[in-house]
Amino acid sequence: MSEENKAFILRFVAEVWNKGSLDAIDELLAPDFTFHSGPDGLPPGREGYKVYMGMNQNTLSDLEMRVED
């Protein structure tokens, strides 16, 4: 994996998962992003991912992701 890809993943985990920044999703995910693994009924693309992350923040408020390797 390139250093650029590693930096992206670390930033995504830190900003979106750990800080809960839904605004970072628009910056970090492509406009044509498709969210394949979300629950049924979510809007497509980045908007659906924002809803999914909001659900996670409400139910898993103390979750912290850590990249080890």
Residue pairs with C-beta under 8 A, 6 or more apart in sequence:
8 28
9 67
10 67
11 28
12 24
12 28
13 65
13 66
13 67
15 21
15 24
15 28
16 22
16 24
16 25
16 28
16 53
17 53
17 63
17 64
17 65
18 64
18 65
20 53
20 57
22 50
22 53
22 54
25 46
25 49
25 50
25 53
26 46
29 46
29 49
31 45
31 46
32 45
33 45
33 46
33 49
34 44
34 45
35 42
35 44
35 45
35 46
35 48
35 49
35 52
38 48
38 49
38 51
38 52
39 52
39 55
42 48
42 51
42 52
43 51
56 63
